[in-house]
């Protein structure tokens, strides 16, 4: 594998986390290889988790999630992501009745989300981020067309 040198900066807190990480390769333990291992592990786990979630949730349920999380920023540092998603779902149902909009069985859907691990809930949030980023141009174009009609 070709290796290229990159320069990035980390906060002291992040540097401490990397230095505390127990590497699978203790003989190669240096900051760069540890960061690479963390990133590769994270990416592999996220890919597998997304696959699991696509099997667990219907297209309608995923659309509910995307709609609900549109414009949301979920901070993972202080609160369990699953708890945040459950609260968002309860609020989205109470104030916007998204289950009617997307044809979702609310209680069954909420039950699925309540059973997720925190990493699975994080995976859902990342899938939503990806969905909105991927569709950003289409959304912007539709918004422009709507404004032109006014």
N, C-alpha and C positions, 0 to 999 in steps of 0.2 A: 504494500500500500504506500502510495506517495504521501509524504508528510510535508505540509507547508507550515511555516512559522506564521503565527498570528499574534497580534498584540491586543489584549483586552484588559480592562481594569475591573477590579472587584472591590467591594466594600470590605472593611476589616471583618465584619460579621460573616460575610460569605467566605472569605479566606479561612476563617476558623472552622466553618462547616466542612469545607473541602479537606482541610488538614485532619479533621476528626474522622473522616470517612475511612472505613476499613476496606482497603482494596483487595481484589482477588489476586493481585500480583504484587505482594509486598516487596519483592526484590527490585521491582521497577518503580517503586513508590516515589514519585515526584509530583509536584503540583500539576503540571500539564497533563501527565498521563492519568492522574486521578480525576481531573475535570473531564477529560475525554471519556473515561469509564462511566462517570456519573451521567453524562449526556447520552451516551449510547444505551445505558441501562434504562434511563427515563424514556427515551424514544421507543425502545423495544416494548416496554411495559405499556406505554400509551397506545401503541399500534394494536397490541393484543386486547387491551381493554376496550378500545373503540369497536373492534370486531365483536366482542361479547355484547356490547351495548346495542349494536345494530341488530343482533338476534333477539335481544330482550324487549326492545321497544318497536312498536309499529311505526310506519311512516307518519301516521296521524299524530301519534304521541311525540315523535321527534319534531314535527311541525309546531305542536303546542310548545315544546321546549324552546325552539328557535324564536317563536313569536314572543314568548314570555321573557326571554333573555335579550331580546333586541335592545341594544344600547346599554346593557348592564355591564358593570365591571365587578367581577367577583374577586375579592381579596382573600387569598388562602392562608395568609400568615396567622390570623387571629381566631378564625371561626371555621368549624367543620363545614365543608362545602355541601354535604348532604343536608345539613340543617338549614343552610341558606336556600337550597333548592326547594325543600319542603315548604319553607315560609313563602317563597316566591309563588309556588303553585297554589297554596292556600289563598294568598292575596289575589292572584290572577283569576282564580275561580270566583272569589267573593266579589271582586270589582269589575271583572271583564267577561266572566263566564266563558273562558276559552275552551272548555270541554264541549260546549255547544258549537262553537265556531269550527272546531276541528273534528267533531264526532268521536270524542274520547270518553270512555267510561271513567269518570273522575275518581271514584273510590279505588278501582282496580289500578289505575295509573299512579295515584298517590301511594298506594301500597307498594308498588314496584320501586318507586323512588325511595321510600322509607327503608327498604331492604338493601339499598346499595351500600357498598363500602365507600369510604371517603374518596378513595382514588377513582372509583367508578363515577362518582358524582363530579369529581374534577374533570374526568374524561368527557362527560356530557357538556360541561362548561366550555372545554376546549373545542369540542365538535361544533358548538354554537358559534364560538369565535370564528372558526374556520368557515362555517356556512355563511356568516354575514360578510366576512372578508372576501370570500369567493364570489359572492353575489353583489358586491358593492357597486360595481359599474352598472349592472342591470337596475339596481334600486335607484341609483342616482339618475339614470336615464328616465325611468318611470316617473320620478319626482319632477324632473324638468318638464316632461310632457304634461303632467297634471297642472303645473304652474302656468304653462303656455295656454292651456284651455281656459284659465280664469280670466 
